[in-house]
């Protein structure tokens, strides 16, 4: 879809909002990382993603890059269902952040963290602290709630969302598995 001189470093997910002539794509990481399992050194070496790419939908050209933090691993991208709103979100796996994506009055896109799931100090795992590892999320059809999956912690969280997406309030949570369970190898 993109041209050779206008190509992202890595690819993963995308979402578009035609009324705003925009598509936003995310980046996961280098394929070598997936065949050997997770290695924290790969994050430090820049083998995992940290950027969002903003595209002119009609011209199929990249118009902006947004860095959301080294090793953050931005994955799923979703816009509000209301097609008039220039507001979306990206779930960043390793930084365990849900970031709001929005267009300012000058037409420039930016992000801000609206949810930060805290790391948990652990023993028996590859890092001294375990991130939530946000792997997926969805927005309710009425744009009032976000459901966030924290894969390593094993919980799904429900957040009440303000109309502009800037404020999130945790209103529900259920644990379904993950590595933080009694009797497991991670303490």
Helices and strands as residue ranges (DSSP letters): E 14-17, G 18-20, E 22-26, H 31-36, H 40-44, E 51-56, E 61-67, E 74-79, E 87-92, E 97-103, E 109-116, E 120-121, E 129-130, E 134-139, E 145-150, E 155-161, E 168-175
